[in-house]
Structure formats: structure tokens, C-alpha cells
Amino acid sequence: MNHQPISFCGGRLRKFVLPLIPLLAAGTVTAQFPGGFGVAPVPAGVKVERNIPYVENGDRNQVLDLFLPEKPSSKPMPLMIWIHGGAWLGGNQSSPPVVFLVNNGFAVASVQHRFSSEAIWPAQAYDCKAAVRFLRANAAKYNFDPDHFGVGGDSSGGHLAAFIGTSGEATEMEGDLGNTNVSSRVQAVVDWFGPTDLLLMGKEAGPHSFIQHSSANSPESLLVGGPIQTKAELAKSANPLTYIDKNVPPFLIMHGDNDQLVPHEQSVILAKALIDAGGEVTMKTIHGAGHEDPRFRNAENQRLVEQFLTLHLKP
């Protein structure tokens, strides 16, 4: 059965350009936890600037790629920032699934960050926030609209996107990298099957889970530098729910209900918490979809992402 999207604001249905899925109907998304979707060709009309450092003299992974229209825009463009999946320990920024937005009036940035094998949490938070601040500090140079930034990601990148979305007021999580005199706040979030509460991953995983989440070598344990259940305070600091307040930006959450890497319930608890705080949430469940299901990138879901971002990032 095909479900349509449903948008929620403050616990009530809110009209949306596209119909969205019932919030608490099953929903799981496909993304890149250990793997990835590979390198996609750049669409016609799009130019790329690769490996731009967002921290001066920083780590080799503190870089981003920019995808811009070949024909310069006559006015500042809203920016969509994408963070790739890869379990916080792999992947790259070369082929974000939102490049199609460039031919629809957006600019796109794709962020790389340090992996858990070289630096544990909160290094990844510091990197991604530094990237957002770099992009805002250089908005005039690249013709971005600094007041209309979105962030998104898949799998571990979805986690980081949700974290950036909720922690805009959490000064203790900003770090001291790069441009520290500008804000890392964003105005919209797209979260594809991202983890949220790392301490609950094992409890929520079904009998067919591909990961023993509480083991010392699970992705989330490697992220915090030890078995996840022994790192409760650090795991709490990585939980987007920790920072939710009434100022959270609108969220589009997508998850598949056959995801054997990131339990679907991880998206449900995030959506519930955002709604309880009065936030606007659009959640879509893709029935039968597992992690990295190609349906996340089909034309229907591209339209959903574009319409969500157009609603919130184009004045």
C-alpha cells in the first residue's frame, strides 16, 4: 500500500505542498551506514568545486565540495548542506543525492568530516558545525543566502544533520574550529534513516539486525571510543533529542520499515520529541525499504525533498 506524506506542527496536522506519511505509521529509510550509493554523474548545468578546506590548515577530511549552477544566479541562493553516511567511519562527499536541487534554484554543499577511527565524538559535531559556519561566513563569495541554510544527511549523516538542526543554541557543542564568529544554525533539516538515541539502538533492533549495537566494535561504540552502554554521558551529548527546544527548524524525516542497520524507531522517537516541543515534522515511511534502498532517490522522493526545502528555504 502506498502512503502519502503528512506534516505535523505542534502535534497537529499541518498543510503541506505534498501529502506526507502518517507520523507513527511504520517508517524506515535507506541510507549509507557502512556503505554508500557510489559516485553519481554531475547533472548538466552544474559545476563542482572539490575539496575546499573549511578549517585553515586543518585535517585532510575537513573539506567540502560545492555544487553550483553553471549560469550564475541573479540573487543569493538558498543552500542545502549534505552530510554523507558511512557509520561515522567511512564514505565521502563526492556524490550527494541532492545535487538535482542545483537546477531548481539551490546551491548544494557536501561535507566530509573526520572519521571515528581518527577522532571520537564530538569531533564530528565540531567538523560539521565548522563547515556550516564556513559556508555562512563565505555566503557573499559564493552567492548564498545566509539566512536560508538547510542541512541533510543519510544514515550517520542523517544523525549529524539532525544534531546540527537541534543544537543551534548549544554553544558547548560548537567547538573552536574555523569561523567562530558566525552561527551554525540552519532553517530546515532532511534526515534519512539517521540514528538518534545511540543507547537505544540495541534495544530497538529486531531479530534480523545486521549489527550487534552494544558490542565494542559497533559503529556507535567506535564513535564514542568504547562500548556504547559504558559511555552514557558522551552518548547523550551525541543525541539530537538532548538539545530540542521550541526554536527547532522544520524537519523532513524519511525511514524504511525494513531497515536492519538503523531501527525505524530511532526516527519515530525523534519525530515525537520534535512534535512535543512544538516543532514541525514531516515524516515519510517507505514500506519494505531497507538501508540504502534506491527508492529514497527516486523521482517521487526527490520532489518531496525539493518541495519541503522550497517551502522553508525560499522566502
C-alpha positions in Angstrom: 0.0 0.0 0.0 1.3 3.5 -0.9 1.3 6.0 1.9 1.4 9.7 1.3 3.4 12.2 3.5 1.8 14.0 6.4 3.1 17.1 8.0 2.8 17.8 11.7 3.3 21.0 13.6 2.9 21.2 17.4 1.3 17.8 17.4 -1.4 18.8 14.9 -1.7 18.2 11.2 -0.3 21.0 9.1 -1.0 21.6 5.5 1.9 20.7 3.2 2.5 21.1 -0.5 2.7 17.3 -0.9 0.7 14.9 1.2 3.1 13.2 3.7 3.1 9.9 5.6 1.3 9.3 8.9 3.9 10.0 11.5 3.6 6.9 13.6 2.9 4.6 10.7 5.8 2.3 10.2 8.7 4.1 8.5 12.3 3.2 7.9 14.7 4.7 5.5 17.6 3.5 3.4 20.9 5.2 3.5 24.6 4.7 4.0 25.6 3.2 7.3 28.6 1.1 6.4 28.3 1.6 2.7 27.1 4.2 0.2 25.4 4.7 -3.1 28.6 5.3 -5.1 29.6 8.3 -7.3 26.9 9.7 -9.5 27.5 11.8 -12.6 27.1 15.6 -12.2 23.9 16.8 -14.0 24.2 19.1 -16.9 24.2 22.8 -15.9 26.0 22.1 -12.6 29.7 22.9 -11.8 31.7 21.5 -9.0 34.4 22.9 -6.7 36.1 20.0 -4.9 37.9 19.6 -1.6 37.5 23.2 -0.3 39.0 23.4 3.3 36.6 24.7 5.9 39.3 24.8 8.5 42.5 26.6 7.7 45.5 24.1 7.8 43.0 21.5 9.1 42.7 17.7 8.8 42.6 16.2 5.3 39.0 15.3 5.9 37.9 18.8 6.9 36.8 19.7 3.4 33.7 20.1 1.4 32.5 20.1 -2.2 30.3 22.8 -3.7 27.8 22.2 -6.5 26.7 25.4 -8.1 24.8 26.4 -11.3 27.0 27.0 -14.3 24.9 30.0 -15.1 25.3 32.4 -12.1 22.1 33.2 -10.2 20.9 36.8 -10.2 20.2 36.7 -6.5 21.6 34.9 -3.4 20.7 31.2 -3.4 19.4 29.1 -0.6 21.9 26.4 0.4 21.4 22.7 1.1 24.3 21.2 3.0 24.5 17.4 2.8 26.5 15.0 5.1 27.2 11.6 3.8 26.6 8.3 5.6 29.2 5.6 6.4 28.8 4.8 10.1 30.9 7.8 11.0 33.9 5.7 9.9 33.8 5.8 6.1 32.3 7.4 3.0 33.0 10.5 1.1 31.4 13.8 0.0 31.7 13.4 -3.8 28.1 12.5 -4.7 25.3 13.9 -2.5 21.9 12.7 -3.5 20.5 16.3 -3.6 22.6 17.6 -6.5 19.4 17.8 -8.6 18.4 20.8 -6.4 21.0 22.9 -8.2 18.9 23.1 -11.3 16.0 24.1 -9.2 17.3 27.3 -7.6 19.5 25.9 -4.8 23.2 25.6 -4.2 24.5 22.4 -2.6 27.4 21.8 -0.3 28.6 18.3 0.6 30.7 17.9 3.8 33.4 15.5 4.7 34.4 15.1 8.4 36.9 13.2 10.5 36.1 9.5 11.0 35.8 7.8 14.3 39.0 5.9 13.6 41.0 9.1 13.9 38.9 11.2 16.4 35.9 10.2 18.5 32.8 12.3 19.3 32.4 15.2 19.4 34.9 15.7 16.7 32.3 15.0 14.0 30.0 17.6 15.5 32.7 20.2 15.6 33.6 19.5 12.0 30.1 19.7 10.6 29.3 22.9 12.6 32.6 24.4 11.4 31.6 23.6 7.8 28.2 25.4 8.3 29.9 28.4 9.8 32.5 28.5 6.9 29.7 28.5 4.4 27.8 31.2 6.1 31.0 33.3 6.6 31.6 33.0 2.8 28.0 33.4 1.7 28.7 36.6 -0.2 31.7 35.0 -2.1 29.5 32.1 -3.3 26.2 34.0 -3.6 24.4 32.1 -0.9 21.5 33.4 1.1 23.0 33.1 4.7 19.5 33.2 6.3 18.3 30.2 4.4 20.5 27.2 5.0 19.2 23.6 5.1 21.2 20.5 6.3 20.5 16.9 5.4 22.2 13.5 5.5 21.7 9.8 5.2 22.3 7.2 8.0 25.2 8.5 10.1 25.0 11.7 8.1 21.3 11.9 9.0 22.3 11.7 12.6 24.7 14.6 12.1 22.2 16.6 10.2 19.6 16.1 13.0 22.2 17.0 15.6 23.0 20.3 13.8 19.3 21.0 13.5 18.5 20.7 17.2 21.8 22.0 18.7 21.8 25.5 17.2 21.7 27.1 20.7 24.1 24.6 22.3 27.3 26.7 22.5 29.1 23.9 24.3 28.9 21.8 21.1 30.3 24.4 18.7 34.0 23.7 19.1 36.6 26.2 18.2 37.4 25.4 14.6 37.4 27.9 11.8 34.9 30.8 11.7 33.7 31.0 15.3 32.1 34.4 14.9 29.1 33.2 12.9 26.1 30.9 13.6 25.8 27.3 12.8 22.0 27.4 12.9 20.0 26.0 10.0 16.5 26.7 8.8 15.5 23.2 7.7 16.6 19.6 8.2 16.3 16.5 6.0 17.1 13.3 7.9 17.2 10.0 6.0 17.2 7.0 8.4 19.6 8.5 10.9 20.4 7.2 14.4 19.3 9.4 17.3 19.5 7.8 20.7 22.5 5.6 20.4 21.9 4.0 23.8 18.6 2.5 22.5 19.8 1.1 19.2 20.3 -2.4 20.6 17.0 -2.5 22.4 15.1 -1.3 19.3 16.9 -3.6 16.8 14.9 -6.6 15.6 16.0 -10.2 15.5 17.4 -9.8 12.0 19.6 -6.8 12.7 22.9 -6.8 10.9 24.6 -5.1 13.8 25.2 -6.0 17.5 24.7 -2.5 18.6 26.0 -2.9 22.2 29.2 -4.6 21.1 32.5 -2.8 21.4 33.0 -2.7 17.6 29.6 -1.4 16.7 29.6 1.9 14.7 28.2 3.8 17.7 30.6 2.3 20.1 33.5 3.2 17.8 32.1 6.7 17.6 32.3 7.3 21.4 35.5 5.3 21.9 34.2 2.3 23.9 31.2 0.1 24.4 28.2 2.4 23.9 26.5 1.4 27.2 29.6 2.3 29.2 29.7 5.8 27.6 26.2 7.1 28.5 27.2 10.7 29.1 29.1 11.0 25.8 26.2 9.2 24.0 23.7 11.7 25.5 25.8 14.6 24.1 25.5 13.0 20.7 21.7 12.6 20.9 19.8 15.2 18.9 16.9 14.9 21.4 19.1 16.3 24.1 19.0 19.8 22.5 15.5 20.1 21.3 13.7 23.3 22.2 10.9 25.5 20.8 13.2 27.0 18.2 13.9 23.8 16.3 13.7 24.2 12.5 11.3 22.1 10.4 12.3 18.5 9.8 11.6 16.1 7.0 12.3 12.6 8.3 12.4 9.5 6.0 12.9 5.9 7.1 12.2 2.4 5.8 10.4 -0.1 7.9 12.7 -3.0 7.0 16.0 -1.2 8.0 18.2 -3.8 9.7 21.0 -1.3 10.4 19.2 1.7 12.0 15.9 0.8 13.6 12.9 2.7 12.4 12.0 3.5 15.9 15.0 5.9 16.0 13.2 8.2 13.6 9.9 7.8 15.5 11.3 8.9 18.8 12.9 11.9 17.1 9.7 12.9 15.4 7.7 12.5 18.7 10.2 14.7 20.6 10.2 17.4 18.0 6.4 17.5 18.0 6.2 17.6 21.8 8.4 20.7 21.6 6.1 22.4 19.1 8.2 21.7 16.1 7.1 21.0 12.6 7.7 17.4 11.4 7.1 15.8 8.1 7.8 12.0 8.3 7.6 9.5 5.4 7.8 5.8 5.8 8.9 3.7 2.9 7.3 0.4 3.4 9.6 -2.7 2.8 12.6 -0.5 2.4 15.9 -1.4 4.0 19.1 0.5 4.5 20.3 2.1 1.2 17.1 1.3 -0.7 17.2 3.1 -4.1 13.7 4.4 -3.5 15.0 7.1 -1.4 16.4 8.7 -4.5 13.6 8.1 -6.9 11.7 11.0 -8.6 8.8 10.9 -6.1 11.1 11.4 -3.1 13.2 14.0 -5.0 10.0 16.0 -5.4 9.2 15.6 -1.7 12.7 16.9 -0.7 12.5 19.8 -3.2 9.0 20.9 -2.1 9.9 20.7 1.6 13.0 22.8 1.0 11.3 25.2 -1.3 8.6 25.8 1.4 11.2 26.5 4.1 14.3 27.9 2.4 12.9 30.1 -0.4 11.5 33.4 1.0 
